[in-house]
Amino acid sequence: MPVFQDTEDYPVWHPDPKGLFSVKSAYALGIRIQDYMNGADTLSSSTVSLGFDWKRIWRMDIPNKVKIFMWQLVRNSLQVKRNIARRGVKLETLCPMCQRFDEDSGHLFFKCKGVRRCWLLLNLEEARMELISLNSGLDMIEKIWSFPENYFLVMWTTRNKVNVGKRSKSAEEVISNVVYHVNAWNLANGQLTQPERILTRQKWEKPPENYYKINCDGAFLPDLMKGGWGFVIRDHTGQVATAGAGAVNHLLDAQHAEVWTCLKGLEQASFLGMQRVIV
């Protein structure tokens, strides 16, 4: 190959784009080799660091805690069990969510049984399969930009709670939580819609003798994915036997609010020993 005749030879460090040796680049090379030997997941910091626009994360119009989380996700520095073990800590590496496979970022966010249902409910199953097929961490991160960033943060928060022995959320609760946080952020920026309510304008009729009738009403705030509930229970004479009201989080829609209200009314009727009930 052609060379400069009047130029003195000098050593070049190939793992660095500028050819300059540094402890940082040597550490990155060591981690990359270790990842390869240990079969690390696709979201590896060494495969993403080069060529990635890190300022892109900090320019995003999202809450700061989500920016920090996305930065950790991109760098594969989240404290999943495989990452902790890779740093020499001896611990059980099974996923705390499914207790079936080792936990790395790829498993936690794309392959875990409970997580797969979340992708399905978001109508993103095809995108999940595409992500699994990608071999480049950089390509995977580019694809992730098109998803709600809060989704990954909510999944991570859910995982952390399970890891310390708390109850695991259902897929429906996770998705509701995602929508709640996204809409809460939009609400803080001045976007709000009126609560949705299923209206049933019918004249009240007394129940048969020795029966109780539960009248329910629920409200739904689509921007916050939460709402309120209230019920009144009357006997066959029209006298109020009991009533209740309250707020509820993690609703999916107005129908969900109505069903929740009916459930609260039935629970109260059961608690009071009412056996003949009309809703």
C-alpha positions in Angstrom: 0.0 0.0 0.0 1.3 3.6 -0.6 3.0 5.3 2.3 4.5 8.7 2.9 8.2 8.5 2.3 9.1 11.5 4.4 6.9 10.6 7.4 8.2 8.8 10.5 6.3 5.7 11.5 4.3 5.8 14.7 2.1 3.4 16.6 -1.7 3.5 16.0 -4.3 2.1 18.4 -6.9 0.6 16.1 -9.8 0.3 18.7 -9.9 4.1 18.8 -11.3 6.1 15.7 -8.4 8.6 16.1 -5.8 5.9 16.6 -4.9 7.2 20.0 -4.6 4.9 23.0 -6.5 5.6 26.2 -7.5 3.7 29.2 -11.1 4.2 28.3 -10.7 2.7 24.8 -8.7 -0.2 26.3 -11.4 -0.8 28.9 -14.1 -0.8 26.1 -12.0 -3.3 24.1 -11.7 -5.5 27.2 -15.4 -5.4 27.8 -16.2 -6.1 24.2 -14.0 -9.2 24.2 -15.5 -10.3 27.5 -19.0 -9.8 26.1 -18.1 -11.9 23.1 -16.7 -14.7 25.2 -19.6 -14.7 27.6 -22.3 -14.4 24.9 -23.6 -11.0 26.0 -27.0 -9.7 24.9 -27.4 -7.5 21.8 -27.7 -4.3 24.0 -24.0 -4.2 24.7 -22.4 -0.9 25.6 -19.4 -1.7 23.5 -21.5 -2.3 20.4 -23.4 1.0 20.7 -20.8 3.5 22.0 -19.1 4.1 18.6 -21.1 6.2 16.2 -24.0 6.9 18.5 -25.3 10.5 19.0 -25.4 10.7 22.7 -26.7 14.3 22.7 -29.8 13.0 21.0 -31.0 11.6 24.4 -30.6 14.9 26.2 -32.4 16.8 23.5 -35.6 14.7 23.8 -38.7 16.4 25.1 -39.3 13.9 28.0 -38.9 14.0 31.8 -35.3 14.0 33.0 -35.6 10.7 34.8 -36.6 9.1 31.5 -33.6 10.6 29.8 -31.3 9.2 32.4 -33.0 5.8 32.2 -32.7 5.8 28.3 -29.0 6.7 28.6 -28.5 3.7 30.9 -30.5 1.5 28.6 -28.4 2.6 25.6 -25.1 2.0 27.4 -26.4 -1.3 28.8 -25.5 -0.1 32.3 -28.8 -1.0 33.9 -28.3 -3.2 36.9 -29.8 -6.4 35.4 -28.3 -9.5 37.0 -26.1 -10.5 34.0 -24.5 -7.0 34.1 -23.9 -7.3 37.8 -22.4 -10.8 37.4 -20.2 -9.6 34.6 -18.5 -7.2 37.1 -17.5 -10.1 39.3 -20.4 -10.2 41.7 -21.6 -13.7 42.5 -25.4 -13.9 42.5 -28.3 -15.8 41.1 -28.9 -14.5 37.6 -32.4 -15.9 36.9 -34.9 -13.3 35.8 -37.0 -12.2 38.9 -40.1 -11.8 36.7 -40.3 -15.3 35.1 -37.6 -17.3 37.1 -36.8 -19.2 33.9 -33.9 -17.6 32.1 -30.9 -15.4 32.9 -31.7 -11.8 33.1 -30.1 -9.4 30.7 -31.5 -6.3 29.0 -32.6 -8.2 25.9 -34.5 -10.8 28.0 -36.1 -8.3 30.4 -37.4 -5.9 27.7 -38.1 -8.2 24.8 -38.2 -11.9 25.6 -39.6 -12.4 29.2 -43.0 -14.1 29.2 -44.9 -11.3 30.9 -43.2 -8.6 28.8 -44.2 -10.3 25.6 -47.9 -9.8 26.5 -47.2 -6.1 27.1 -45.9 -5.8 23.6 -48.9 -7.6 22.3 -51.3 -5.3 24.1 -49.4 -2.3 22.6 -50.0 -3.9 19.2 -46.2 -4.0 18.7 -45.6 -7.7 18.5 -44.1 -7.4 15.0 -41.7 -4.7 16.2 -40.7 -6.9 19.1 -39.8 -9.8 16.7 -37.9 -7.4 14.5 -35.9 -6.1 17.5 -35.0 -9.7 18.6 -33.7 -10.4 15.1 -31.3 -7.5 15.1 -27.6 -8.3 15.8 -26.4 -4.7 16.2 -27.0 -2.8 19.4 -26.9 0.5 17.5 -29.6 -0.8 15.1 -31.7 -1.9 18.0 -31.5 1.5 19.7 -32.5 3.3 16.5 -35.6 1.1 16.4 -36.4 1.8 20.0 -36.7 5.6 19.4 -40.1 4.9 17.8 -41.6 3.5 21.0 -43.0 5.3 24.1 -39.9 5.8 26.2 -41.9 5.4 29.4 -42.7 1.9 28.5 -39.2 0.7 29.2 -39.0 2.7 32.4 -42.3 1.3 33.7 -41.1 -2.2 32.9 -37.8 -1.5 34.7 -39.7 -0.1 37.8 -42.0 -3.1 37.8 -39.0 -5.5 37.6 -37.3 -3.7 40.5 -40.4 -4.1 42.8 -40.6 -7.8 42.0 -36.9 -8.2 42.7 -37.4 -7.0 46.3 -40.4 -9.3 46.8 -43.3 -7.0 45.9 -46.3 -8.0 43.8 -45.8 -8.2 40.0 -48.1 -6.0 37.9 -50.3 -7.5 35.2 -49.6 -6.6 31.6 -52.8 -4.5 31.6 -51.5 -2.6 34.7 -48.2 -1.9 33.0 -49.8 -0.6 29.8 -52.2 1.6 31.8 -49.2 2.9 33.8 -47.4 3.8 30.6 -50.4 5.6 29.2 -50.9 7.4 32.5 -47.3 8.8 32.6 -47.3 9.8 28.9 -50.6 11.6 29.3 -49.5 13.2 32.6 -46.5 14.7 30.8 -48.7 15.9 28.0 -51.1 17.4 30.6 -48.3 19.3 32.2 -47.7 20.8 28.8 -51.2 22.2 28.6 -53.2 19.3 26.9 -56.3 18.1 28.6 -59.6 16.6 27.6 -62.8 16.3 29.5 -63.6 13.1 31.5 -65.4 10.4 29.5 -68.6 9.1 31.1 -71.1 6.5 30.0 -74.5 8.1 30.5 -77.6 6.1 31.1 -80.5 8.5 31.6 -83.3 6.3 32.8 -85.9 6.9 35.5 -85.1 5.0 38.6 -87.4 2.1 39.4 -87.8 0.3 42.7 -86.6 -3.3 42.9 -88.9 -6.2 43.8 -89.7 -6.7 47.5 -86.8 -8.1 49.6 -84.3 -7.1 46.8 -81.7 -4.3 46.8 -80.8 -2.3 43.8 -77.3 -0.9 43.1 -77.0 2.3 41.0 -73.5 2.9 39.8 -71.7 5.8 38.0 -68.1 5.9 36.9 -66.0 8.7 35.3 -62.8 8.3 33.2 -60.0 10.8 32.6 -58.3 9.6 29.3 -55.3 11.9 29.7 -54.4 10.4 33.1 -55.9 7.0 32.6 -57.7 7.3 36.0 -61.2 8.3 37.2 -63.8 8.1 39.9 -66.5 5.7 41.0 -69.7 6.0 43.1 -72.7 3.9 43.9 -75.9 3.9 45.9 -77.8 0.9 47.2 -81.5 1.2 47.9 -84.1 -1.3 49.2 -87.5 -2.0 47.6 -89.0 1.0 49.4 -86.5 3.4 47.9 -84.6 4.0 51.1 -80.8 4.3 50.9 -79.2 1.3 52.6 -75.6 2.3 51.9 -73.4 4.3 49.4 -69.8 4.7 48.5 -67.4 6.7 46.3 -63.8 7.1 45.5 -61.0 7.4 43.0 -59.2 4.7 41.0 -56.0 4.7 39.0 -54.9 2.6 36.0 -58.1 2.6 34.0 -58.2 1.5 30.4 -61.4 3.3 29.3 -64.8 4.6 30.4 -66.3 1.1 30.3 -63.5 -0.1 32.7 -64.6 2.7 35.1 -68.2 1.5 35.0 -67.2 -2.1 35.6 -65.0 -1.0 38.5 -67.9 0.9 40.0 -70.2 -2.1 39.8 -67.5 -4.2 41.4 -67.3 -1.8 44.4 -71.0 -1.8 44.8 -71.2 -5.6 44.8 -68.4 -5.9 47.3 -70.2 -3.6 49.7 -73.5 -5.5 49.2 -71.7 -8.8 49.9 -70.0 -7.3 53.0 -73.4 -6.3 54.3 -74.9 -9.7 53.6 -77.3 -8.6 50.8 -78.1 -11.8 48.9 -80.7 -10.5 46.5 -79.2 -7.7 44.5 -79.9 -6.0 41.2 -77.3 -3.9 39.5 
